[in-house]
Each structure stands twice: as structure tokens, then as C-alpha cells.
Amino acid sequence: MKRRHFLSLLAALPLLATAMNAADAPAAKDTAKPAADAKAATEKIVVGGGCFWCTEAVVQRINGVKKVVSGYSGGHVVNPTYEQVCSKTTGHAEVIQIEFDPKQVPLATVLEVFFSAHDPTTLNRQGADSGPQYRSCIFYANDAQKQAAEAAKEKAQPGWKSPIVTEIAPLKNFYAAEDYHQNYFNLNFNRNGYCSIVIAPKLRKLIKEGKIREN
């Protein structure tokens, strides 16, 4: 919020009459209100499903998702670095914060794609990536999100032979990851082997299934 400069009493007096007259005039439309309403219309949830480069790339391609931020959550270290999280001592998982418009895409659909985009049955592991930072997790902001997460987990279970081990817990913290992790696949898909070998095939599969768009 911008700070206002107080006018001196002498400078304020000539404006008093004008201000009193303006109070009787019809109120002007608050041009800031629509922006505030638009912002309030979106919702945020934090999920983790292995390396955040991959989950970010998938969720960015869901219609109705407005913003995705890679970061860390679920641990006890304040504002951790990537190196600290990789040490497996912070309690944090690699996650993404998803901002979406529920009028365009319900949370149930977002979570359906989430469960389709990783293996939620492997504890603290996704493929070759192992450690608690790669655990499957959903951190909810309210009871409605908790119920949606539990329902999505139950709906996804028949598609897996092993029990789903996705952690569902209240959101306690979220720390954005370093800038070089943000929008990673889109910026590095032709320069990083992980992008071409792991992420790209997963995107093609989900696109073919109609769960996400191409870009």
C-alpha cells in the first residue's frame, strides 16, 4: 500500500469545501474492485509428485490454471535452498503452488490430472528420484480442499495395484524455489536430458489422453 503524504492544515483548508460538495455527488465507480474480485475468484493449492520440473510442466497445460510456482513445503526449515532440500534433512517436499479458476476447471479435475501424472504408490520416490523431497503430497488450505483431495485419492485408487500413499495434510508453509527452477521445462526442454527423456514423454501421454493441452 502506498504511503500518503499528510497535507498541512493551511493547505487542507481551501479543499474542505470542495470535499464536502463531492460527498453529496454520486460515488464514482471503484475501478480497482474488478481486479480484486478477479483475484479473489482464483484458488490455490499445493501439491507434490516428485521433481517439480515435471509436475509444473504438466499442470501448466491444464485449461483454467492461471499460474504455477515451483517451491518447497511440508518441512521445518524456513526459506530453504534447493541444496538444503536435497540433503533430505529439511522435511520439505518439492511441490508446486497451483493457482486456478474454479469456474474454468474444478479442483477435482486438477487433482485427477495430478494423480495421473505421477506414481502415488511409491513412498518417497518417483522413478530414479528417491528421498522424502520426492514424496507424493497434497497440502490443502481449507476443509473443502481436504475433502476434494481425499475424494480424488479414493477415485484414483482403482487405477493402481498398490495402495496410494499420497500425504494429505494442511498447508503450513510454502517457499518459492529459486528462479532457475521456475517454468523449467518450457525454458530448457531442448537443453536438458531429463526434460526430453522423462518429462516430454509424460506430456505426450497426457495430451493423447486429453487431460492436458499441448502448450
N, C-alpha and C positions, 0 to 999 in steps of 0.2 A: 504494500500500500504506500502510495506516495505521501510524503510528509507535506503538510500545508504550512505556509508562512502566515503567521498572525499579522493582521493589519494593526497599525497603531490606532488608538482611539480617535485621534484627529482625522485620520484618513478614512475611518469607517463611518463617521457621522454623515457625510454627504450621501452615502449609499443607503442609509437607513430607509429613507422614504421610498426609494426605488424598490428595495427588498420587500417593503410592506405591500406595495402595489402588486408586485409579482406574486405574492402569496394568494391574492384574490384571483389571479388568472388561471386558466385551465393548466393542469400539470402537463409538462412535456413528456413524451414517450421515453421510457428508460431504454436507451439503445444497448446498454450493457446487459440487460436482462436476458435477451435471447441467447447470448453467448453463454451465460451462466446456466440457463436451462439446458442448453445443448450439452454442456459439460456434465451436468448432473444426470443426463439421460444415459450416459455410459456407465459401465460397471467394470470392476477389476477383480481378477482372481489370480492367484499364484500357483503354478504347477511345476513339477519337475519330472523328467522322464529320461534321465541320462544326460549326455552332453547337451548343453543349452544351445549350441550352434544348430543342432538338428531340430530340437523342439521349436526353436524360434522360426526356422525356415518353414516348417510345416504350418504352424499357427498363423504366420503372416499371410498365408494363402487361403485362409477361411474368410468367406464373404461376411462382412459385418464386424470383423476385427479391425479396430482403429489404430492400435499401437501395441507393440511387443517390446519389452525391455528385458534383456538378459541380466541375471543377477544371482544373489545368494540369499538363502533363507533357511530358517529352522535351526540355527545354531546359537551359540552363546558369545561369539566374538563380534564386537562392534566394528562395522565397516571393514570387513576382511578383504584381503587381497586374493587374487587368483592363486598365488603361490601358497598362501596360508590354507586356503580351502583344499588344495591338492595334497596338503600334508595330512589330511584326514583327522585333524585334531580340533577343528572349529565347530563341528556338529552341523555345519551348513551343507545344504544340497545346492547343486547347480539348478537354477529354476528360471522361469520366465514369468514376468508380470504381464497378463493379458488384459488389455482394455478393449471392451467390445460394446456394441449397441444391442441390447436385448430385444429391441424391436426388429432388428435385422437378422439376428441369429440368437436363438435361445442358448442359455448356458448348457443345457443338455446336449446340444449339437456340438458345442465347443469341446465338452468332455468326451463325447463319443469319438471325435477325431483324436483327441489326446490319447485315449486308450488304444486306438488303432495304430498310433504312430510309434509305440514302444512296447516292450515286453514287460507287463506289470507283474509278472510272476517270479522274476528273478530278484532276490533280495540284494540290495547294494551292488547291482551290476547291470550293465547294458552292453551286450556283446563283449568286446575285449576290454571295455572300460569297467574297472572294478573299484569299489570303495564306497563309503557312505554318502559321498558327494554325488553319486550317480543313482541314488535310490529313487524309486517311484513315489511321488508325493503330491498331495493336493492340500494347500493351505487356504482355508476358507475365511471370509471376512464377516460372515453372519450366518444365522441359522438356515436361511434359505439356501445359501451356497453349500452348507454342510449336507442338507437333505439331498440336494442335486448331486453332490459328489458321491454320497452313499448309493443313490439310485443308479448313477452311471456305473459305478463299480459292480453292482449287482447285475445290471444289464449286460456288462461286458464279460462276466464270468463264464457263461456257456461257451464262449469262443476260445477258452483256454483249458487245457487238461489239468494244469496245476493251479492251486489256489492263487488268487490275486493278492499280492502283499502290499499294495499301494497304501502308504501312510496318509490318513485323512486327519488333519489337525488344525486348530485355529491359527490364523496368521499372527505371529508375534513380531516379526521384523521382515524387512526386505531391503537389501542393499544392491543398488545397481552395480553391475560389473564394469570393469574398465572399458574405455571407449572402443578399444580394438576388438572387443568381443561383440559389439553391437552390430546387428544387420550383417553378421559374418558371412553366411553363405552367399548372399547377394553380391557381396563385395569381393569374395575370394573363390567362387565356385570353379574358376578355371586356373587357380594358382595353388590349390591345396588338395592333396591326395585324399584326405578324409572327406572333403566335400564331394569329390567325384565318385569315390568308392562306396561311401556309406550313406551320405545324405541324398544325393541325386537319385539313386535307385528307389529309395523310400518315397521321395516326392513323386516319381513317375508312377509308382504303385497306387498311391493315394489319389493321384489325378485320374488314373484309369478307373478307379472305383467311384469317382465322382464326389469324393469327400472334400477335396480342395481344388482351387483353380490353378492354372499354370503359373501365373505370376501376379 
